[in-house]
Amino acid sequence: MLRYLLRRSAQALLVLWLAYTASYVLLYQIPSDPISVRLADPDNPVSPEDAARILTYYGLDRPMWEQYIGSLQRLFQGDIGFSLISGERVSTLVAKAIPSTLQLTGLGLMFAIALALVIVSIVSLTRWESLRRALELLPSLFVSVPMFWLGLLVIQVFSFRLGMFVAVDDQASSSLIFAALAMALPVSAPLAAVLMSSVQAVYHEPFVDVLKTKGVGATRIYLRHVLRNSLMPALTVLGITTGELVAGAVVTETIFSRPGLGHLTERSVANQDLPVIQAVVLIAAAAFVIANWLVDVVHPLVDPRVRATPKESVT
């Protein structure tokens, strides 16, 4: 088990390093030195003293590889740079924005899991063939709906027409709930589709027939035996969808006028604030890696066969 965790942790760190390196090359090594150009902009509120300090900080007078090594050293020290717009530390801006995003993505993930479980459970237990067939089509419908369009539809129907929440009041709990629901619908689609397929496969296992012959009820078979043995593929998809939630927060927070990493990203892209953009890319990559690492840790607990390593054949 320890060897398995160490291997997965090393892979996670490798992915984070590759993501940081890729974002560094793409954002900082484009022609015309975007940091110097941005700081030289007369409309930039950063003072000349702060601009000189930022240029020295990033070492733009040194070769590319020295700049990259310096950026890695600062990253290991928890220093992710300064904003080119306000001159504040990027870590300060992220610390202000991330609680709202975590609140939104956490609630969205809960809604997505709950919705997927409800759909799969009804499909597995209902005796109405027409209802089963209709629910089996929902994942395909959800995944085909763009998140930005769904967010606008939610605002149009539930805010403007029904008045159930105020679209411009980001502090209202109702606004948070509807924003999380708009994120959850597309994210629940792959979870429901994979879990539904896995449940159907488990139902064809011999042990299910044995339980039926013993008189075990259909609900108990599903909840205590079939569902548990169907979770492995869904857990893998759950790690991927968590990364999608962080990316979807950029769109959802913009549409619902909520503060957070999405709003910070929108403002940074519009103002070409490259250090902040790189920090957001790194956070999104870290969220994806951490979620998948947690899934890898949970896998052996759900299925002990994952811990087993095949013995080498003797020739």
N, C-alpha and C positions, 0 to 999 in steps of 0.2 A: 504493500500500500504506500509506504514512504517513497519507494522508488518511482511509483506511478505519479505521485504528487509532485516530486521534484522534476520529473520529465515534463509534466504539464506546465509547471511554473516557469521552467526554462523556455518553453515554447511561447508562453504568454509574454515574457520579457523580450524575446526576439521580435515578436510581432509589434510590440510597442516601439522598440528601437527602429524598426523598418518604417513604421508609420511616421515617426518623428523625422527620420532622415528624408523620407519622400516629401513631407510637407516643407522641410527646410529648403531643399533643392528647388522645389516648385515656386515657393513664395519669395525667397531671397536671392536666388541666382538668375532671375530674369533680367533682361537688358536694362540699362540706364539706372541701376541702383535705386529702387523705389523708395527706400527709407530716406535717402538724401533728398530725392525729389519732393517727397511729402513734407519733410521738415523745412525745405526751402520755399514752400508755398506761402505767399504773403497772407493768405486767409487762415493759415494754421495758427491757432491760439498759443502754441508752445513758444515760450520766450527763447531768444538766441542762446542764453546760458543753458537752458534745459536742452535745447537742440544739440549744442556742442557736447553736453554730457551724454546724451543718448548716442551720438555718433561715436564717441570714445568708448562707450559701454559695449556697443556692438562690434567695435574693432574693424570698421569698414576700410581702414587704411592698411589692413593686413591681408595676406593671401586667404583664399577661400577655405582651405583646410584648417587654418588657424582660427578663423571665425567659427567654423563648425565645432572644433574641439572646445573652444571657449563657451559656445552655447550649450554643449553637453555638460560641461563642468557646472555651469550656472543651473542647469536643469536638475542635476543631482543635489544641488544645494537648495532646491525649492524656489529658485529665482527664474521666472519665465518672462522677464523683460518689462519694458515700459510702453505705455500707450503713446502712439505718435500724435494723437489728438489732444489728450488732456495732460500727458506727462505723468499720469498716475501709474503705479505698478499694475501690471496685468493681473497679478494674483489678487489685488484688492478689488478690481472690477469683477473678476470671476467669483470671488467670495460673496459679493453682493448679489450676483445674478443666479448663482447655482441653487440656492434653496428653493426658489420658485419653480425652477425647472425640475428639480428632484421631486417636488410635491406633485407637479403635473404628470411627469412620467411614471411615478410610483402609482398614482391613482389610475392612470391609463392602463398600466400593466395589470392591475387588479381587475379592472373592468374587462380587459381582453381575455384573461384567464377564466373569469367567471362566465363570460358569454360563450367561450369555446366549450366549457364544461356543460353548460346548459343545453347547447345545441346537440352535442354528442350524446348526452344522457337521454334527451327526449327521443332522438333518432334510435337509440339502442333499446329503449323500454316501451315506446309507444306501439300500439297495435293498429293504429290508423295508417294505412299504407300511403294515403294521399298526403298526410302531414309529414310522414317520414321523407317522402320524395321531395316535398317542398323545402324542408329543412336541409336536406343534402345539397341543395342548390345555393344555399346562403353563403358558404365560404367563397364560391366562385364569384358571387355578386359582390361581396364585401371587398375582395382583393382587386376588383376591377374599378372600384370607385376611387378617384383621386382624393387625397386627404385635404387638399386646399378647397376643392369643390364641396366636399362634405362639410367642412368647417363653415363655409359661406352659407350652405343650405341650413345648417343648424342655427346660425345667427338670424337668417331670414325668417325661418319658421318659428323658432322658440323665443327669439328676442323681439323682433320687429312685429310679428303677427300675434303671438300669444302672450308676449310680455312676461315670460317666466324668468328671465334674467336680463340684466343691463349689460349690453355688449361692451360699453366703454368703462365699466367699473371692474377693474382687474382684482379688486380686493374682495368682491362678493364670492361667497362659497358656491352659489349657483353658477357663476361664470366658470369657476374651476371644474365643477362637475360636468357641465356641458362640453367644455374644451377637452376634458379627459375622455368623454364618450366619443367625441369626434375622432380622437386619436385611436381609441380602442377598436372601433369597428374594422378598419383595414388590417390592423395588427392581429386581431382574433382569427382572421380567415385562414392563414397557414397553420395556426395551432389547431383549429377545428378540423381542417382537412386531414392533417397528419394523424391526429388522435382518432378521428373517425375511421380512417383506413387501418390503423393499428388495432382498434377495438374489433373491427370486423375480422381481422386475421386471428386474433386471440379466440374469438368465438368458435373458430374451426379447430381449436386444439382439443385433443382427446379428453383432457381433464374436465372440460366444460360438460361434455356428455356424461361423464361419471357423476358430476355434481347434480345434473338434472335427474339422473336415475335414482339418486339418493333422496330426491324430493326437495332439494334446496330451491327456494324461490328465485324468480328471475331478477328481482331487485337486489337481493343479497349476492347472487352470482356476479352481477355487474359491478356493484360497489366494492365488494371485498376481494374479488378474484380477477375479473376481466380488466377493470379500470387500472388496477395497480400494475398488472403485467403489460399494460399498453403505454405506460408513461415514458419509456426510454426514448422512442423517436420524438415525442412531443417535447421532452426536456431539451433535446438538441436544438429543435426549432425555437424554443423559448429563449435560448442564449442569443440566437440571431435576431429575433424580434425585439429584444431589449435594445440592441444597437439601432434598430429602425425607429424605436420610440424616441431616442435622443435626437436622431435626424429629423423625425417628424415634429419635434418640439420647436424647431426653427420656424416651420411653416405655421404651426398651430398658435404659437405665441404671437406671431405677427398678425394673424387674422383676428385673434381675440384680444389684441392690444394688452397682452400680459407681459410683465417684466420677466427677464430670465436670459438664459444663454441664447435663445432664438432672437430676442430683441437686440441683444449685444452683438450677435453675429451680423444681423441685418445692418445695424449702424456701422459696424467695422468694415463690412464689405463696401458700403456706400462711400465711406471716407478713406478706404484703402489703408486701414489700420492693421498692417500685416502682423505685428506681434500678437495682437488679440486674436486674429484669425487663426494663427498657428496654435495658440493655446486652446481654442475651441476645437480644432481638429484633433489635437492631442487628447483632450477630454473625451471626445466622441470615441476615439480609438480605445482609450482606457476603459470606457464604459462597456464597449463591445468585448474587449479582452477579459475584463473582470467577470462579466456575465457568463462568458463561455468557460472560464476557469472554474467558476462556481458549479456550472453544469457538469464539468468533468469530475469535480469532487463528489457531487451527489450521485453520479452514475454508479460507482461501486457500492454505494449504500442501497440503491434501489435494486441493482442486479450484481450480486457477488461475482458473477462470471467475468466481469470486466477486470477484476483484480487478478484473475488467473492468467498466467503466462504459459503458452504452450511449450511442452518439453521438446527439446531437440530430438529428432529421430536418430536412432543409432543405426549406422550403416555397416 
